[in-house]
């Protein structure tokens, strides 16, 4: 993780907490200048391709590509929230697994707790993100992976 990415993650909560996410959004964390940094950091914080990330964000690949190329972006509130929740999940996963690589491997591996599907398939909705985040919390307290 580079220094810029570390600083971005300093502002992100360690677990998905609706009140904290709302507070960050209301404070303008996703304004035009910083919003793109958070948006782009998803790509550099995962080994996911553009197609996967666009799916997580509820965007077409074309729109995702347009956002990546734009100098300044004004995201809709729902997209801002999804970006912050994904980054929060990434931060939490890194803390639980000790590294980004180990977290990403877990995220992409079929899991009993996710109906024998990889947890990454649940990142497309807010409730799915919360479900994966709750699973990470359970693992922190000794529940099986």
Secondary structure, 3 states (H helix, E strand, C coil): CCHHHHHHHHCCCCCCCHHHHHHHHHCCCCCHHHHHHHHHHHHHHCCCCHHHHHHHHCCCHHHHHHHHHCCCCCCCHHHHHHHHHHHHHHHHHHHHHCCHHHHHHHHCCEEHHHCCEEHHHHCCCHHHHHHHHHHHHHHHCCCCC
